[in-house]
Amino acid sequence: MSVYFVIQEEIHDEEALVEYREKARAASGGGKVLALDNAPLAIEGAWHGGRCVIIEFEDEAAFRAWYDSPAYQEALAIRLAATDSRSGLVHGVS
């Protein structure tokens, strides 16, 4: 079953995110970016940050293989330093 990695972030260093994106894409097993919006429209409650990203993975094992990989962990450190982020993993329905 597909899973979706959802990230809400307030960006503090856009230049650092260029390096993050390159390293994150190079990490083996990355998912498919379904949405990237720099100005999501909040419908209910307060939205965190200015950007939302949704990435689809085949299943949780594929997500974990990518997210927990040394290559992505190196990229993640850059993103966390460049943003104030919130993220979560959402399971799809079958």
N, C-alpha and C positions, 0 to 999 in steps of 0.2 A: 504494500500500500504506500502511495506517495506521501512524503512529508514536506512541510514548507517551513523554511527558516525565515522568520520575519524579524526585521531589524528596524527600530526607530532610532534616529540619531540626530543630535545637534552637533554640527561640524564646527570645530575650532581651528583646524589646519587642513585646508583643501589641498594644498600641495602634497602633504604627507599621504593623503588618500590616493593620489595618483600612484605612488609606490605600492600602497596597500593593494589596489586593484590589480596591478601587474603580478604581484606575488600571490594573491588569492587565486587568480585565474591559472597561474602556473602550478598550483598545488593539485596534484593528481586527484581525479574523481569529483571535481567541482560540479555543482548542479547547474540547472538552467535558470537564469534570471527571468522571472515572469513579470516583475514590475519594479520600477525605480522612479520614485516621484519626489521632487524637491519641494513640493508644496501640497501635500495631501490635505484633503478637505475633511476636517473633523466633523463628524455627525453627532456623536455623543461623547461628552466629557472632554477633558483637555488632552491634546495630542502632545507627545513628547518629541521635541526637536523639530527639524524642518525636513528631514528626509525619511522616506520609508522604502525599504527594499524587501522583496519577496523572492526567495530562491527555492526552486523545487528540486527534490532529490527522489530517486527511485524508491527508497525506503530508509528507515532509520539507520540501518547498518551502513548504507552508502553515505549518509550524512556524517555519521560518527567517524568513518574511515577518513573522510575529507577533513572534518573539523578537528579531529584529534591528531592529524598527521603533523610531523615536525614542520613541514613546509607551511601549512596553514597557520600553525601556532606562531611562527615567525611573522607572518602577515598580520595576524590578529593583534599582536602587540603594537603594531603600527596604528591600526584602526582604533584601538582603545586609547592610545595616547593622543590621537587626533580628534576624538569625538567624545561626547557623553552619550553612550548607547544603552538601549534596552533591546533585548532580543528574546525570542522564544521559538520553540519547535512545535508546529501544529500538525497533527496527523490528519490526512485526508480521509474521505469516506469511500467505502467500496460499494 
